[in-house]
Amino acid sequence: MDYYDYYGGWREKTFSCLCGWDEAGGEAEAGEMFDELGERCCTKCGERVFMLNWPTATQVEVAAFAGNEEATRQLVDVGQRQTRMARAAREDLISVDQLPDVDAEDIRASLDVESESEHNPEMCLFLNGTIVHREPAWYEGIEPLVRMLPILQEKYGERLHSISIGQGASLYLLGSALQLAHLPSRVGRPKRAQWRKPLSQAALGFDWST
Ligand SMILES: [Zn+2]
């Protein structure tokens, strides 16, 4: 099995499949995606014909600097994602000190995603209907819920009655699992820069246009 660098001319090269089909790499179908690379498969029989290494952020920058148009577009995703990562490092809920005192006997928490601008969806924590915290929302990962729950428990103890997950938050927390279940969502598809995974998948791993 051959491995190709993302900016390495695989689109023009002709690949031969065991089934007898020949085609240019650029025509091959995207197969399974991994963090660092992805499969490209025969469009006739589905067999894997080569592997594609996703570019690192540095490779995107180098290629963009050399004039590669695709890399120049990807650079926008890379930049947006780095900005969001920096914001998350400052704003993520990591301590009880970030939560307000609440008088109510019964505290009902809920999570939902608000997108004032499509590039900056935020995971919002509500207590009894009032927003008390917001941080960058990332597509596909229940980490925020797993991180926040013990902090809520520590702060409010037995007064924490429940936590409900809104539809937008469900999409971000569950990602493709929710989409594969064909459950409707009022939230649009997340932008690539909102993937917390390595750049590979953030920038390239999923073709949202299809
Ligand atoms: Zn084939």
Residues whose N, C-alpha, C, O or C-beta is under 5 A from the ligand:
A	BS01	ZN	C17 L18 C19 W21 C42 K44 C45 G46 E47
